[in-house]
Structure formats: C-alpha cells, structure tokens
Amino acid sequence: MDFITVPSIQFGLPPRELFSFPPSQRKTPIPAYPDSSTRSLLRPFTINPHIFHASLDLKSTLTFIAIYVTAVLSLNQLNASRRYQPWAFSKTSTFRALVILHNALLALFSAWTLFTTCQALKGCWPAGEPNYYAHVAEMLCETDSSALRSESISAKSLWEEGSGYIGWVFYISKFYEVLDTMIILARGKKSSTLQTYHHAGVIICGWATMKYESPASLVGIVLNSAVHTLMYSYFTIHSLGVSVPMSIKRSLTTIQIAQFLTGFVWGYSYLFVKYHVPLDITAQPVDHSNSWESGSYSRMEYNPPSTRGSDSVTRVVATAATPCLSDSGEALTVVLTTVYVLPLLLLFVRFFIESYTKGGIKAKD
C-alpha cells in the first residue's frame, strides 16, 4: 500500500544551539567559493579565489571600517573649521561628471543585483507538487546542496545557483559605496551620524552573511537592491540638475523605513521556521541523537512511481522537522543585522521627522 505525505512548514522557538558562541560552522571550509567558471549576465566575470577569501578576513574588514570612520570624523572637523565651504574640486565639471557616473553606475548595479537574484531564484525554484511549500522552504534555507535531503528538489542550492556569487559582489559594492560620504565631504558638508553609521554597519553585516553562508542574506540583497535602484536613480536625476518634487524625496525615505521593517520581520522568520522533508531511511536508520530534530520523525512506507508493479520495492521513509538555520553562524547574521538595523531605523525616522514634518522643520528653524 502506498502512503502519500505532504511535508509541511511550521513555526516554533529556535533551538538553543543556534545561539552558541563562538559561532559554529557546520560546513568546512566556510564559505564555499561561488562558481564563476561560466560567464553570463548572472556571472559577468570570474572571482579570484584568493581575493574572495581575503575579502572575508575580519581584521581587514574592521581595519577598513576604522579608517573610514576616522577619516569621516577628521574631515567633519576640517569642514567645520572651514565653515562648511565646498572644496574647489567639487565646483569643477569633472567632479560633477564623476558624481553623475557614480550614481548611474550604482543605479544600474542595483538593478542588475535585483534582476539576477530573481533569476537565481527562478533557476532553483521547485515545481508545483504535493511537497511544494516544504521544498520552497528548503530551497530558501539550505545553502549547501550536499545537505539537500528531499529527492524532488533542485540539485543546486540557491547559493550555488547564483546567490553566492551575487552576494559577494553585493558585499564588495558596500566598500565602494563609501564614496557617497566622500562626495558629501568634498562639497564641504558634514557627514551625518546616519550616513556614517549606515555605510560602516552594512559592511559588517555583509561580511557576516558571506562568511557564514547565511540564507538570510537573501533578505538584504533583495530589499536593499530594490531600494537602491530607486534611490540612486533619484540621485542621478538630481545630479543632472533636474528638480525633483519634495513628495518624491519623502516617498523614498518612507520606502527606506519600510525596507527595514520588512527586513526585520522577514529576517527573523528564518529563526522560527521549520520544514518537513522526506528522508529515505530504508538503508540507513534514522539518527534520533540529533537534539535539533529528535522526536520530529514519523515513519511510513512509500512505493515510488518508478518502482510500482510486480517488482515494486517498498521504501521506509521518514519526515523530519528541520530548522531553517543550520548553525549558530547563520543565526549570528540575523542577530547582528538586528543590532545594526534597529538604531538605523530610529535614525531614519528622526531624519524623516526633521526633514518632512512641520514640527521638525520648525525646530530646525
């Protein structure tokens, strides 16, 4: 007799093991070098393995951030001593052309990031079937294809389908984006706490998501690339001398705030989601010693369609409730991003009040 099972998704408290410190690493080495052997729109250039691993060295990353913050604080003081007068170079046509190019390139890059991420999702999205939702969850949660345990899911994980490559390029772009701050300073202005904190913090979060190969990196890549496509398009138009209505500026800030709120909920869902996938245990008994999954199995007999008939082979199958995040390194990225986003959200809300509400404008006057 055949039994048909429909693996499900459930929500529950995350295992305590996810919060162990120092962060655990299920896979070795961490992270996996993203495949860039075949050039395409999804992978336009080859990533050098030495550069890839060097870029994820924590000491180098923290050194860059320390230099950036120190330079900003020093130049803020220097601009204040000059009474916030623009530097001579910022008045030249060359500077203006470079600013236009900078904004246009980041707008195009952000659009490319969003498009190629959607293509990667499309490439490994499971087909409609009884196990559909569990397979979608496994595809979004599992970055290592060797750990994929359900038979009908794509042979490649989302990481291998392209999100690993895109995620690394996206992470590297955050180092380049500090030029936003340099442009502000070159114009003789002060880099706000919001500006400096935003650029420094996002580099740390990018490092963590790549270092620990976190599936939650998808949240930041999708939301941030979508918002930055709009934001840098606005900056490009503005740098061309086109007048932009205040309502557009206000809408962009509102979208940025919505991005953080959406990302907070979406990111934390990775901690609480569990999904059931079928495991073939005919040849190998289920190991109930795993404290994360102990007590989450149900046994059944299942005859695959290809083996039905007079010579059909009955297979013993179990379903296991698997946490979306597999180790504390992946969980660390969610917690770290929260620590970064909450102050950033408050700074953006304060900026919105001061810039676009009557009370904030009057207070500045």
N, C-alpha and C positions, 0 to 999 in steps of 0.2 A: 504494500500500500504506500502511495506517495503522500507526503505531507508538504504543503506549501507554506512557507513562512514569509512574513513581510517584516523585515527588520525595521525598527523604529528609532526615533530620536527622543531623548528625554533630557530633562533638566534636573540638576542636583548639585549639592555642595561639592566643590573640588576636593580631590584627595589631599591630605596633609603633605604628602610627598612633593607636591608641586611647589611648596613654599620652603623647601630646604635651602640652606645656604652653607657654603658657596654653591652656585647653580650647578646642577648635574648636567651631564651631556650624554644622552642616550647613544648618539652616533659618533663614531670616530673615523676620520678627523671631522671636526666641525669648523666651518660649514663645508658642504660639498661644493666643489668648483663647478660653476654653472657651464653647461655645454654651449660653446660658441663656435663649433667647428664648421657649421654650415651657415653661411651668410645669407641674410634675408632682411626684410623690413623689421622682423622681430629681433634679429641679431645682426645689426649692420656692421659690426666689427668684432674682432677676436679679442677676448680679455686675456691678458698675460697672467698666467697663474701666480707668478712672483708678485706682480702688482696687486692682484686680487687679495692674496693673503697678507701682504704688507699693509694694505689699506685697512685691514681689520685688527691691526695691532693697537691695543688700548692705549699704550703710552704715547704713541704717535698722535692718536686722535685727541687725547687730552692735552697734549702739547700744542697742537694747532688751536684748540679752543682757548687755551690760556693766552696764547699770543694774540688771538683775535680780540678777546675781551680786554686785555691790557692795552692794545693799540687803540681800541674804541674809547676807553676811558681817558687815555692820554690825549687823543685828538679832540675829544669833547672839551677838555680843559683848554687846549690850544685854541679851539674855535671860540670859546667863551672869552679868552684873553684878547681875541681879535674882534670882539663884539659881533660875532657871527657873520662876518663879511665873507662872501664867496671867494674861493681861491681863483687866481687869474685863469688857470687852465680850464676851470668849469665854465668860463664865458666863451670859450672858443667853439668854432663849428665842428672841430674834430671831436671834442668831448661830447657835444650834442649827438653827433653821428654814432659814437660808441655807445651812448646810452640807449638810443633807438635800437641799435643792433642787439645790445644786451637783452633788452626787454622782449624784442621779437623772437630771439633765439629761445628764451625761456618759455615763451608762449607756445612756440612750435614743439619744443621738447616736452612740455607738459601734456600737450595734445597727443604726441606720439606715445608717451607713457601710458595714458589712459586707453588709447586705442589698442596698443599691443598687449596690455594686461587683459583687456576684454577678449582679444584673440587667443591668448593663452588659456583663459577660462573656457572659451568655446572649444579649444582643441582637446581638453580632457574632461569636458562635461559629460556625465553618464547619460546614456539613452533612457527613455522612459521605460520603466519596468516595475514589477512589484516592489523591488527593493530601492526604488528611485531615491527617496529622501535620505535614507541611510548612506547610499553611495555618494550623494551630493555632499553630505557632511564629511564623509571620509576623504573625498577629493579636496575639500577646503581645509581639512585639519591635518592631513598627513603629508609631510614634505619629502618623505623618503619612500620611493616606490618599492624598495625591498621589504618594507613593513606593510604594504597593502595586502590585506588578507582576504578580501572578497574577490571571487573569481570574475565577476562581470564588470568590474571597474576598469578604467583605462590602465594600460600597462605603465604609463608615465604619471608621476605625480605632478601637481601644479608647479612645484619648484622646478622640476626638470622640463616641463612643457614651456617654460619661459619666465616664470615669476622670479626665479633665482637670478637670471641674467638682468631682467628689468629692475629688480630690487637693488642690485649692486650699482647699476648705472644711476638709478634714482638716488641712492645713498651718496655717491660721488658728487652728484649735482648740488648737494647741500653745501659742500665745500665751496663750490663756485658761487653759490647764491649770496655769500657774504659780501660780494661786490655791491649788492644793494646798499649795504651800510656804508661802504666806501664812497658811493655816489652821493649819498646824503651828506657825508662829512666834507666831501670836495666842494659842495655847494655852500659850505660854511655853516651848516645847520648842526643841531645836536642829535645824536642817535639816542632815541628814547630807550627806556628800560625794556619796553615791549619789543622793540626792534632787535636789541642786542640779545635778550633772553631767548627770543624766538629762534634766531639763527644758531645760537650756541646749543640750545637744548635739542633741536631737531637732529643735529649731527650725532649726539649721544644716542638718541632713540634709534636712528638709522643704523648705527654701529651694532646695537644690541639685537635688533631684528635680523640682521645679516649674520652676526656672529653665532647666534643660537638657532638660525634657520627657522624662525618663528612663523607659523602660518598666519598669525595676526598681523604680519607686515602688509598683507593684502588690504587691510583697513586703511592704513596711512597712505599707501600708494594710490588706491582708487580715489579716496576723498581729496587728498592733497593735490593730485594731478588735475582733477576736475576743477577744483577751486583756483589753482594756479593758472590753468588755461584761461579762465575768465580774468583773473587779476592781472596777469602780465599782458593780456590783450588790451586791457584798460590802460596800463602803464605805457604801452607802445603808442596807443592813440593819443594819450595825454602828452607824451614826449614829442609827438609830431606837431604839437601846438593846437590840437583840436580841443575845443571847450567841451567838457563833459558835465552834464547836469548833476546837481548835488544828490538827486534821488538815486542815480546810478552808484555814486560813491557809498551812499548809505546802504544800498542793497548789497553791495559787495562785502561790506563789513558784517551785515546780517548773515550773509551766506557763510562767512568765515566762522562766526559764532555757532551757526547751525552745524557746521562741519565738526567742531569739537564736541558738541553734544551728541551728534550721531555716532562719531567715532568712539566716544566713551561707552555708549550702550553696546555698539557692535563689538568693540574690542573685548569688553568684559564678558560677552556671551561665550567667548572661547573658553573661559574658565568653568562655565557651568553646563556646557553641552556635553552629553554622552550619546553615542550612537551604537546601534546593534548591527553587527556584520556576521554573516555565516562563516564558520570555521570548519573545515573538513578535518575531523579527528578520527577517521577510520583507522589510519595507520599510526597515529600518534595521539595518546591520551591527552585530555585537557589538563593543563597545569593549573591547579587551583591555589598554588602558593603565591601567586601574584596578588598582593594586597589591594591593588587598584581595581582588580576585576573579580576577585573572589566572591562567589555567591551570585554572579551575574550571568551564569550559563544556564541554558536549557537544552536538553538533548532531543534529537528527533531522527527519524530515518528518512532518507531522501534518495530517490532514484532519478538521476539526471536524465533529461530527454534523450540524450545521445546513447544512453545505455539501456533504455527500456526495451522490453521484449523478453524472449525466452531466456536470453543470456544476461539479463539485467543484473547489475551489481548494486546491492543496497549499501549506501554510504551512511555513516553516522556523522551527523552534523550538529554543531552547537552554535548558539548565538552568544556573543559576548558584548557586554556594555563597555564600550571603550571611551575613555576621556578624550576630549578633543585635543588637549595639550598633553604631550607625552613625557615631558620632563620639566624640572624647575627652571632650566634655562629659558625654555619657551614661555613659561609663566612670568619670569622676571621681566620680559619685554612688555607685557601687559601692565604690570605694576609700575615699572619705570616710566612708561608712557603716561600713565595716570598722574604720577608725581609731576611730570613735566606739563601736562595739558591743563590741570586744574588752575595753577597760577596764571597760565597763558590765557585761559578763558576769562578769568577775572580782569586781567589787563585789557583784553579786547572789549569787555563790557564797559569798563571805565572809559576806554577810548571812545566807544560809541556814545556814551552819555555826555562826555565833554565836547564831542565834535558835532553831534547831530540833535541834541535835545536843547530846548530853550534854557533849562536850568544850567546845563553845562556851559553853554555859550556865554550866559550872563556871568557865571563865576569866573570865566577866563577874562572877561572884560573888566 
